Amino acid sequence: MILPAGAAPALPYFDLLLQQLEAGDARFVEAFGRHVHWGYWPDPQRADGSPADFAAAAERLCGLVCDAGGVVDGEAVLDAGCGFGGTVDSLNGRLSGVDVVGLNIDPRQLQRASSRVVPRLDNRIRWQAGDACAMPLSDRAFDVVLAVECIFHFPSREAFFKECARVLRPGGRLALSDFVPTPALQALLRVVNRGRTKGVAAMAATYGPIDCSCGRQDYLRLARRHGFEPVSDHDITPGTLPTYSFVEDLFSATGAREAAKATRTIAWLSRLGLLRYWVMGFRSVAGPRP
């Protein structure tokens, strides 16, 4: 069931995706009809730039996050920021007896997800509108929380971790993927954000409100404050790099020049090694720490 949500943030990236999907653009349907996140290539040199290749890479990245969460048959799983339901459907296709909730603040994304994902065998799927930083969900309801490439849109990582600690059962797991800056980029971002540069405005005009200021050590401190310990920690940046050329070319082909430019900026930071792509897994071991 989809419940009414509060006001969703501006999401121009999803506006563009939904526009092309609804228009039946075959490239967007194949590349983004299921997953709406970056791809992962074990051998980046073999990326061929096709929508089918990108879709397969996006499925692999989804699998990496699910594996970091250690999801197994029979568990209750929350997919926070569930997009078009790709991660939910992936779990639905390879596990049994799972109870999965897809949470998203944007009803349009939930509508698309609910219209395309059908529970398999004895799996149960529910779609829930809501803010990942103030989840309309019960305490200790889940074994695993997943957040695939979405946490940078959330208003507060602190609030999200607090909510995860609340909705997870003792020993529950949290797995996420995120764009993580090096200390050098963190320092640069502090200057850039104070200056409100055109680059920041262009990025927001494409990808909406984003916060990529949380470094690896910040994540570890944040996890500890909310009673989590790290169980896996992988920098997969090299395997994600083919994404940028594919997405930039796709935007350019539709005439979305500013979106292509914003993507090129992220690519530049990533190829220089300043912005890393991490997959992290945590386990709840205690209550929040001071």
C-alpha contacts under 8 A as a table, 3 or more apart, distances in Angstrom:
res1	aa1	res2	aa2	distance
1	M	126	R	6.18
1	M	127	W	5.70
1	M	128	Q	6.84
2	I	107	P	7.78
2	I	110	L	7.30
2	I	111	Q	7.80
2	I	127	W	5.59
2	I	128	Q	5.42
2	I	129	A	6.12
3	L	128	Q	6.17
3	L	129	A	5.50
4	P	107	P	7.54
4	P	129	A	6.28
5	A	8	A	7.59
5	A	105	I	6.14
5	A	106	D	7.29
5	A	107	P	6.85
5	A	129	A	5.14
5	A	130	G	5.48
6	G	105	I	7.23
6	G	130	G	7.09
6	G	131	D	7.96
7	A	105	I	7.80
8	A	105	I	5.65
8	A	106	D	5.58
9	P	208	G	7.47
9	P	209	P	7.33
10	A	208	G	5.68
10	A	209	P	7.26
11	L	14	F	5.45
11	L	15	D	6.25
11	L	206	T	7.88
11	L	207	Y	6.43
11	L	208	G	4.94
11	L	209	P	7.75
12	P	15	D	4.73
12	P	16	L	6.24
12	P	205	A	6.54
12	P	206	T	5.47
12	P	207	Y	5.99
12	P	208	G	5.95
13	Y	16	L	5.32
13	Y	17	L	6.34
13	Y	206	T	5.37
13	Y	207	Y	4.97
13	Y	208	G	6.98
14	F	17	L	4.86
14	F	18	L	5.84
15	D	18	L	5.33
15	D	19	Q	6.06
16	L	19	Q	5.10
16	L	20	Q	6.29
17	L	20	Q	5.32
17	L	21	L	6.05
17	L	28	F	7.18
17	L	32	F	7.54
18	L	21	L	4.97
18	L	22	E	5.89
19	Q	22	E	5.31
19	Q	23	A	6.17
20	Q	23	A	4.97
20	Q	24	G	6.31
20	Q	25	D	5.43
20	Q	28	F	6.40
20	Q	29	V	7.91
21	L	24	G	5.08
21	L	25	D	5.84
21	L	26	A	7.96
21	L	28	F	6.06
21	L	29	V	5.62
21	L	33	G	7.15
22	E	25	D	7.68
24	G	28	F	7.92
24	G	29	V	6.78
25	D	28	F	5.53
25	D	29	V	6.12
26	A	29	V	5.00
26	A	30	E	6.11
27	R	30	E	5.44
27	R	31	A	6.09
27	R	51	P	5.83
27	R	250	L	7.98
28	F	31	A	5.06
28	F	32	F	5.35
28	F	33	G	6.68
28	F	51	P	7.57
29	V	32	F	5.57
29	V	33	G	4.52
30	E	33	G	5.78
30	E	34	R	7.90
30	E	51	P	5.78
30	E	52	A	6.24
30	E	55	A	6.64
31	A	34	R	7.57
31	A	35	H	7.64
31	A	51	P	4.78
31	A	52	A	6.42
31	A	54	F	6.02
31	A	55	A	4.83
32	F	35	H	5.30
32	F	36	V	5.39
32	F	55	A	7.07
33	G	36	V	7.63
33	G	84	F	7.36
34	R	55	A	7.99
34	R	84	F	6.07
34	R	85	G	6.75
34	R	86	G	4.72
35	H	55	A	7.45
35	H	58	A	6.41
35	H	59	E	7.24
35	H	83	G	7.25
35	H	84	F	6.46
35	H	85	G	7.22
35	H	86	G	4.78
35	H	87	T	7.27
36	V	58	A	7.95
36	V	83	G	6.42
36	V	84	F	7.05
36	V	86	G	7.84
37	H	58	A	6.49
37	H	148	V	7.54
37	H	149	E	6.26
38	W	57	A	7.83
38	W	58	A	5.78
38	W	61	L	7.36
38	W	149	E	7.88
38	W	240	T	6.74
38	W	243	T	6.00
39	G	54	F	6.17
39	G	55	A	7.35
39	G	56	A	7.65
39	G	57	A	4.30
39	G	58	A	3.87
39	G	59	E	7.27
39	G	60	R	7.01
39	G	61	L	5.68
39	G	239	G	7.89
39	G	240	T	5.62
39	G	242	P	7.77
39	G	243	T	5.88
40	Y	57	A	4.74
40	Y	58	A	6.19
40	Y	60	R	5.97
40	Y	61	L	5.13
40	Y	236	I	7.85
40	Y	239	G	5.02
40	Y	240	T	4.72
40	Y	243	T	7.92
41	W	44	P	5.04
41	W	46	R	7.82
41	W	47	A	7.02
41	W	57	A	5.78
41	W	60	R	7.70
41	W	239	G	4.72
41	W	240	T	6.40
41	W	242	P	7.79
42	P	239	G	5.77
43	D	46	R	5.76
43	D	47	A	7.57
43	D	239	G	6.80
44	P	47	A	5.50
44	P	238	P	7.22
44	P	239	G	5.56
44	P	240	T	7.61
44	P	241	L	7.31
44	P	242	P	6.38
47	A	53	D	6.79
47	A	54	F	7.91
47	A	242	P	6.52
48	D	53	D	6.59
49	G	53	D	6.67
49	G	54	F	6.97
49	G	242	P	7.71
49	G	245	S	7.70
49	G	246	F	5.69
50	S	53	D	5.21
50	S	54	F	6.29
50	S	246	F	7.68
51	P	54	F	5.06
51	P	55	A	6.10
52	A	55	A	5.10
52	A	56	A	6.29
53	D	56	A	5.22
53	D	57	A	6.27
54	F	57	A	4.99
54	F	58	A	6.16
54	F	243	T	7.29
54	F	246	F	7.67
55	A	58	A	5.06
55	A	59	E	6.32
56	A	59	E	5.12
56	A	60	R	6.36
57	A	60	R	5.00
57	A	61	L	6.34
58	A	61	L	5.13
58	A	62	C	6.27
59	E	62	C	5.04
59	E	63	G	6.23
59	E	90	S	7.87
60	R	63	G	4.97
60	R	64	L	6.35
61	L	64	L	5.08
61	L	65	V	6.61
62	C	65	V	5.38
62	C	66	C	6.30
62	C	87	T	6.19
62	C	90	S	7.96
62	C	148	V	6.97
63	G	66	C	5.03
63	G	67	D	5.97
63	G	90	S	7.97
64	L	67	D	5.11
64	L	68	A	6.16
64	L	279	V	7.44
65	V	68	A	4.96
65	V	69	G	6.36
65	V	146	L	7.29
65	V	148	V	6.76
65	V	175	A	6.00
65	V	176	L	6.11
65	V	177	S	6.68
65	V	279	V	6.33
65	V	280	M	7.65
65	V	281	G	7.95
66	C	69	G	5.06
66	C	70	G	6.37
66	C	71	V	6.15
66	C	146	L	7.13
66	C	175	A	7.16
67	D	70	G	4.85
67	D	71	V	6.49
68	A	175	A	5.70
68	A	232	S	6.46
68	A	279	V	7.41
68	A	280	M	6.68
68	A	281	G	5.09
69	G	144	V	6.42
69	G	145	V	7.50
69	G	146	L	6.99
69	G	173	R	5.78
69	G	174	L	5.93
69	G	175	A	4.84
69	G	281	G	5.90
69	G	282	F	7.67
70	G	173	R	7.66
71	V	75	E	7.05
71	V	77	V	7.79
71	V	144	V	6.89
72	V	75	E	6.25
72	V	95	L	6.80
73	D	95	L	5.29
73	D	96	S	5.14
73	D	97	G	5.72
73	D	98	V	5.86
74	G	95	L	7.98
74	G	96	S	6.32
74	G	97	G	4.29
74	G	98	V	4.52
74	G	99	D	7.25
75	E	97	G	7.13
75	E	98	V	4.99
75	E	99	D	6.30
75	E	142	F	7.60
75	E	143	D	6.05
75	E	144	V	7.67
76	A	98	V	5.83
76	A	99	D	4.60
76	A	100	V	5.83
76	A	141	A	7.28
76	A	142	F	4.85
76	A	143	D	5.30
76	A	144	V	6.63
77	V	98	V	7.30
77	V	99	D	6.18
77	V	100	V	4.75
77	V	101	V	6.34
77	V	142	F	5.60
77	V	143	D	6.01
77	V	144	V	4.85
77	V	145	V	5.85
77	V	146	L	7.53
78	L	100	V	5.82
78	L	101	V	4.88
78	L	102	G	6.12
78	L	103	L	7.22
78	L	142	F	6.65
78	L	144	V	6.30
78	L	145	V	4.72
78	L	146	L	6.14
79	D	82	C	5.38
79	D	87	T	7.34
79	D	88	V	6.90
79	D	100	V	7.36
79	D	101	V	6.14
79	D	102	G	4.90
79	D	103	L	6.08
79	D	145	V	5.97
79	D	146	L	4.80
79	D	147	A	6.06
79	D	148	V	7.93
80	A	102	G	6.28
80	A	103	L	4.91
80	A	104	N	6.49
80	A	132	A	6.26
80	A	145	V	7.00
80	A	146	L	5.99
80	A	147	A	5.13
80	A	148	V	7.76
80	A	150	C	8.00
81	G	102	G	7.34
81	G	103	L	5.63
81	G	104	N	4.78
81	G	105	I	7.46
81	G	132	A	7.20
81	G	147	A	6.31
81	G	148	V	7.35
81	G	150	C	5.83
81	G	151	I	7.71
82	C	85	G	5.45
82	C	86	G	7.44
82	C	87	T	7.01
82	C	88	V	7.41
82	C	102	G	5.25
82	C	103	L	5.68
82	C	104	N	5.80
82	C	110	L	7.97
82	C	147	A	7.66
82	C	148	V	7.70
83	G	86	G	7.21
83	G	104	N	6.87
83	G	109	Q	5.63
83	G	110	L	7.14
83	G	113	A	7.43
84	F	109	Q	5.31
84	F	110	L	6.51
84	F	112	R	5.93
84	F	113	A	4.51
85	G	88	V	5.17
85	G	89	D	6.02
85	G	102	G	6.94
85	G	110	L	7.56
85	G	112	R	7.98
85	G	113	A	4.72
85	G	114	S	7.60
85	G	117	V	6.95
86	G	89	D	5.09
86	G	90	S	6.06
86	G	113	A	7.84
87	T	90	S	4.94
87	T	91	L	6.27
88	V	91	L	5.30
88	V	92	N	6.08
88	V	100	V	6.78
88	V	101	V	7.79
88	V	102	G	6.75
88	V	117	V	7.97
88	V	125	I	7.94
89	D	92	N	4.76
89	D	93	G	6.08
89	D	117	V	6.00
89	D	118	V	7.92
90	S	93	G	5.16
90	S	94	R	6.52
91	L	94	R	5.41
91	L	95	L	5.72
92	N	95	L	5.78
92	N	96	S	7.15
92	N	98	V	7.56
92	N	119	P	6.52
92	N	120	R	6.18
92	N	123	N	6.63
93	G	120	R	6.93
95	L	98	V	6.76
95	L	123	N	7.97
96	S	120	R	7.89
96	S	121	L	7.21
96	S	122	D	6.20
96	S	123	N	5.72
97	G	122	D	5.18
97	G	123	N	4.76
97	G	124	R	7.39
98	V	122	D	7.58
98	V	123	N	4.98
98	V	124	R	6.25
99	D	123	N	6.02
99	D	124	R	4.68
99	D	125	I	6.02
100	V	123	N	7.84
100	V	124	R	6.14
100	V	125	I	4.89
100	V	126	R	6.38
101	V	125	I	5.82
101	V	126	R	4.79
101	V	127	W	5.66
101	V	128	Q	6.82
102	G	110	L	7.95
102	G	125	I	7.69
102	G	126	R	6.36
102	G	127	W	4.85
102	G	128	Q	6.03
103	L	110	L	7.98
103	L	127	W	6.17
103	L	128	Q	4.86
103	L	129	A	5.73
103	L	130	G	6.33
103	L	131	D	7.85
103	L	132	A	7.29
104	N	107	P	7.19
104	N	109	Q	7.37
104	N	110	L	6.67
104	N	128	Q	6.65
104	N	129	A	5.19
104	N	130	G	5.68
104	N	131	D	6.77
104	N	132	A	7.36
105	I	129	A	5.33
105	I	130	G	4.75
105	I	131	D	5.37
105	I	132	A	7.69
106	D	109	Q	5.65
106	D	110	L	6.73
106	D	129	A	7.05
107	P	110	L	5.00
107	P	111	Q	6.01
107	P	129	A	6.47
108	R	111	Q	5.08
108	R	112	R	6.37
109	Q	112	R	5.25
109	Q	113	A	6.17
110	L	113	A	4.95
110	L	114	S	5.95
110	L	127	W	6.62
110	L	128	Q	7.74
110	L	129	A	7.37
111	Q	114	S	5.29
111	Q	115	S	6.20
112	R	115	S	5.28
112	R	116	R	6.47
113	A	116	R	5.41
113	A	117	V	5.98
114	S	117	V	5.66
114	S	118	V	7.75
114	S	127	W	6.92
118	V	125	I	8.00
119	P	122	D	7.54
119	P	123	N	5.61
119	P	124	R	5.97
119	P	125	I	6.14
120	R	123	N	5.62
130	G	134	A	7.44
130	G	135	M	6.08
130	G	136	P	6.36
131	D	134	A	5.25
131	D	135	M	5.60
131	D	136	P	7.76
132	A	135	M	5.21
132	A	154	F	7.04
132	A	160	F	6.08
132	A	163	E	7.62
133	C	154	F	7.01
133	C	155	P	7.19
133	C	156	S	6.74
133	C	157	R	7.79
133	C	159	A	5.09
133	C	160	F	4.53
133	C	163	E	6.34
134	A	159	A	7.51
134	A	160	F	7.63
134	A	163	E	6.74
135	M	163	E	6.82
137	L	141	A	7.62
137	L	167	V	7.05
138	S	141	A	5.75
138	S	167	V	6.21
139	D	166	R	5.43
139	D	167	V	4.40
139	D	168	L	7.06
139	D	169	R	7.96
140	R	166	R	6.23
140	R	167	V	4.37
140	R	168	L	4.59
140	R	169	R	4.32
140	R	170	P	7.60
141	A	167	V	5.45
141	A	168	L	6.04
141	A	169	R	6.42
142	F	145	V	7.09
142	F	167	V	6.10
142	F	168	L	4.85
142	F	169	R	5.86
142	F	172	G	7.22
143	D	168	L	5.80
143	D	169	R	5.76
143	D	171	G	7.78
143	D	172	G	4.73
143	D	173	R	6.40
144	V	168	L	6.76
144	V	172	G	5.64
144	V	173	R	4.75
144	V	174	L	5.75
144	V	175	A	7.79
145	V	164	C	6.95
145	V	168	L	7.40
145	V	173	R	6.35
145	V	174	L	4.80
145	V	175	A	6.44
146	L	174	L	5.93
146	L	175	A	5.01
146	L	176	L	5.78
147	A	150	C	6.17
147	A	151	I	6.58
147	A	175	A	6.39
147	A	176	L	4.59
147	A	177	S	6.68
148	V	151	I	7.69
148	V	175	A	7.98
148	V	176	L	5.39
148	V	177	S	5.23
148	V	178	D	7.52
149	E	152	F	7.46
149	E	176	L	6.98
149	E	177	S	5.03
149	E	178	D	5.20
149	E	179	F	7.75
150	C	153	H	5.70
150	C	154	F	7.22
150	C	177	S	7.86
150	C	178	D	7.29
151	I	154	F	5.21
151	I	157	R	6.96
151	I	176	L	7.98
151	I	178	D	6.88
152	F	157	R	7.95
152	F	178	D	7.13
152	F	179	F	7.84
152	F	210	I	5.21
152	F	211	D	4.89
152	F	212	C	5.91
153	H	208	G	7.68
153	H	209	P	5.91
153	H	210	I	4.91
153	H	211	D	6.61
154	F	157	R	6.70
154	F	160	F	7.70
154	F	210	I	7.80
156	S	159	A	5.25
156	S	160	F	6.30
157	R	160	F	4.91
157	R	161	F	6.13
158	E	161	F	5.36
158	E	162	K	6.25
158	E	222	L	6.84
159	A	162	K	5.01
159	A	163	E	6.14
160	F	163	E	5.09
160	F	164	C	6.16
161	F	164	C	4.96
161	F	165	A	6.19
161	F	222	L	7.53
161	F	223	A	7.09
161	F	226	H	6.55
162	K	165	A	5.18
162	K	166	R	6.40
162	K	226	H	6.09
163	E	166	R	4.97
163	E	167	V	6.23
164	C	167	V	5.31
164	C	168	L	5.89
164	C	174	L	7.44
165	A	168	L	5.55
165	A	226	H	6.45
165	A	227	G	7.21
165	A	228	F	7.99
165	A	284	S	7.00
165	A	287	G	7.82
165	A	288	P	7.97
166	R	169	R	7.97
168	L	171	G	7.87
168	L	172	G	5.31
168	L	173	R	7.39
168	L	284	S	7.73
169	R	172	G	5.14
170	P	284	S	6.30
170	P	285	V	6.98
170	P	286	A	7.88
171	G	283	R	5.99
171	G	284	S	4.88
171	G	285	V	5.81
172	G	283	R	5.75
172	G	284	S	5.35
173	R	281	G	7.11
173	R	282	F	5.56
173	R	283	R	4.43
173	R	284	S	6.12
174	L	281	G	5.75
174	L	282	F	5.08
174	L	283	R	6.32
174	L	284	S	7.88
175	A	279	V	7.36
175	A	280	M	5.61
175	A	281	G	4.29
175	A	282	F	6.25
176	L	279	V	5.80
176	L	280	M	5.47
176	L	281	G	6.61
177	S	277	Y	7.15
177	S	278	W	5.58
177	S	279	V	4.36
177	S	280	M	6.30
178	D	277	Y	5.82
178	D	278	W	5.66
178	D	279	V	6.79
179	F	212	C	6.24
179	F	275	L	6.40
179	F	276	R	5.65
179	F	277	Y	4.68
179	F	278	W	6.53
180	V	212	C	6.41
180	V	213	S	7.18
180	V	214	C	6.14
180	V	215	G	5.30
180	V	216	R	6.50
180	V	275	L	5.74
180	V	276	R	5.00
180	V	277	Y	5.87
180	V	278	W	6.57
181	P	184	A	7.75
181	P	185	L	5.57
181	P	186	Q	5.92
181	P	212	C	6.80
181	P	213	S	6.33
181	P	214	C	6.75
181	P	215	G	5.34
181	P	216	R	7.74
181	P	274	L	5.99
181	P	275	L	4.49
181	P	276	R	5.91
182	T	185	L	5.25
182	T	186	Q	6.23
182	T	215	G	6.34
182	T	216	R	7.90
182	T	274	L	5.44
182	T	275	L	6.24
182	T	276	R	7.21
183	P	186	Q	4.96
183	P	187	A	6.35
183	P	215	G	7.00
184	A	187	A	5.32
184	A	188	L	6.43
184	A	274	L	7.12
185	L	188	L	4.89
185	L	189	L	5.97
185	L	274	L	5.71
185	L	275	L	7.12
186	Q	189	L	5.10
186	Q	190	R	6.37
186	Q	213	S	5.85
186	Q	214	C	7.90
186	Q	215	G	7.43
187	A	190	R	5.32
187	A	191	V	6.79
188	L	191	V	5.31
188	L	192	V	6.19
189	L	192	V	4.91
189	L	193	N	5.79
189	L	213	S	7.15
190	R	193	N	5.39
190	R	194	R	6.28
191	V	194	R	5.30
191	V	195	G	6.41
192	V	195	G	5.15
192	V	196	R	6.35
192	V	197	T	6.31
192	V	200	V	7.59
193	N	196	R	5.16
193	N	197	T	7.11
193	N	200	V	7.13
196	R	200	V	6.37
196	R	201	A	7.20
197	T	200	V	5.41
197	T	201	A	6.56
198	K	201	A	5.01
198	K	202	A	6.03
199	G	202	A	5.09
199	G	203	M	6.20
199	G	262	A	7.70
200	V	203	M	5.14
200	V	204	A	6.31
201	A	204	A	5.19
201	A	205	A	6.10
202	A	205	A	4.98
202	A	206	T	6.49
202	A	258	E	6.87
202	A	259	A	7.90
202	A	262	A	6.20
203	M	206	T	5.36
203	M	207	Y	5.97
203	M	208	G	7.29
203	M	259	A	7.83
203	M	262	A	5.22
204	A	207	Y	5.23
204	A	208	G	4.38
204	A	209	P	5.59
204	A	210	I	6.95
205	A	208	G	5.86
205	A	259	A	7.85
206	T	258	E	7.16
206	T	259	A	5.19
206	T	262	A	6.81
207	Y	210	I	7.15
211	D	214	C	7.63
214	C	218	D	5.82
214	C	219	Y	6.70
215	G	218	D	5.06
215	G	219	Y	6.35
216	R	219	Y	5.11
216	R	220	L	6.44
217	Q	220	L	5.03
217	Q	221	R	6.23
218	D	221	R	5.18
218	D	222	L	6.00
219	Y	222	L	4.97
219	Y	223	A	6.02
220	L	223	A	5.15
220	L	224	R	6.24
220	L	229	E	7.98
220	L	230	P	7.29
221	R	224	R	5.14
221	R	225	R	6.23
222	L	225	R	5.23
222	L	226	H	6.63
223	A	226	H	5.38
223	A	227	G	6.37
223	A	228	F	4.89
223	A	229	E	6.54
223	A	230	P	7.70
223	A	282	F	7.60
224	R	227	G	5.18
224	R	228	F	5.22
224	R	229	E	6.27
224	R	288	P	7.58
224	R	289	R	6.79
225	R	228	F	7.54
225	R	288	P	5.41
225	R	289	R	4.68
225	R	290	P	6.30
226	H	286	A	7.92
226	H	287	G	6.50
226	H	288	P	4.02
226	H	289	R	6.04
227	G	284	S	5.69
227	G	285	V	5.70
227	G	286	A	4.60
227	G	287	G	4.92
227	G	288	P	4.66
227	G	289	R	6.20
228	F	282	F	5.80
228	F	283	R	5.21
228	F	284	S	4.37
228	F	285	V	5.65
228	F	286	A	6.95
229	E	282	F	5.33
229	E	283	R	5.34
229	E	284	S	6.53
229	E	285	V	6.67
230	P	233	D	7.23
230	P	280	M	7.47
230	P	281	G	5.93
230	P	282	F	4.36
230	P	283	R	6.47
231	V	280	M	7.78
231	V	281	G	5.41
231	V	282	F	5.23
231	V	283	R	6.62
232	S	279	V	7.82
232	S	280	M	5.54
232	S	281	G	4.80
232	S	282	F	6.97
233	D	278	W	7.10
233	D	279	V	6.04
233	D	280	M	4.61
233	D	281	G	6.44
234	H	278	W	5.52
234	H	279	V	5.24
234	H	280	M	6.40
235	D	276	R	6.81
235	D	277	Y	5.81
235	D	278	W	4.45
235	D	279	V	6.54
236	I	239	G	5.59
236	I	240	T	6.73
236	I	276	R	7.74
236	I	277	Y	5.73
236	I	278	W	5.90
236	I	279	V	7.24
237	T	240	T	5.32
237	T	241	L	6.60
237	T	270	S	7.43
237	T	276	R	5.44
237	T	277	Y	4.70
237	T	278	W	7.07
238	P	241	L	5.57
239	G	242	P	7.37
240	T	243	T	5.81
240	T	277	Y	7.59
241	L	244	Y	5.97
241	L	245	S	7.93
241	L	267	A	7.38
241	L	270	S	7.52
241	L	271	R	7.32
242	P	245	S	5.85
242	P	246	F	6.64
243	T	246	F	5.28
243	T	247	V	6.09
244	Y	247	V	5.28
244	Y	248	E	5.90
244	Y	263	T	6.58
244	Y	264	R	6.98
244	Y	267	A	5.72
245	S	248	E	5.19
245	S	249	D	5.96
246	F	249	D	5.29
246	F	250	L	6.16
247	V	250	L	5.04
247	V	251	F	6.15
247	V	260	A	7.47
247	V	263	T	7.34
248	E	251	F	5.20
248	E	252	S	6.10
248	E	259	A	7.58
248	E	260	A	4.60
248	E	261	K	7.53
248	E	263	T	5.99
248	E	264	R	6.68
249	D	252	S	5.02
249	D	253	A	6.08
249	D	260	A	7.23
250	L	253	A	5.17
250	L	254	T	6.62
251	F	254	T	5.33
251	F	255	G	6.46
251	F	256	A	5.10
251	F	257	R	6.78
251	F	259	A	6.34
251	F	260	A	5.33
252	S	255	G	5.09
252	S	256	A	5.52
252	S	257	R	5.60
252	S	259	A	7.99
252	S	260	A	5.81
253	A	256	A	7.51
256	A	259	A	5.43
256	A	260	A	6.32
257	R	260	A	5.02
257	R	261	K	6.15
258	E	261	K	4.95
258	E	262	A	6.15
259	A	262	A	5.12
259	A	263	T	6.20
260	A	263	T	5.15
260	A	264	R	6.17
261	K	264	R	4.98
261	K	265	T	6.41
262	A	265	T	5.17
262	A	266	I	6.65
263	T	266	I	5.23
263	T	267	A	6.19
264	R	267	A	4.92
264	R	268	W	6.13
265	T	268	W	5.11
265	T	269	L	6.44
266	I	269	L	5.22
266	I	270	S	6.17
266	I	275	L	7.84
267	A	270	S	5.05
267	A	271	R	5.98
268	W	271	R	5.26
268	W	272	L	6.16
269	L	272	L	5.26
269	L	273	G	6.42
269	L	274	L	5.33
269	L	275	L	5.44
270	S	273	G	5.07
270	S	274	L	5.78
270	S	275	L	4.66
270	S	276	R	6.13
271	R	274	L	7.61
272	L	275	L	7.74
273	G	276	R	6.44
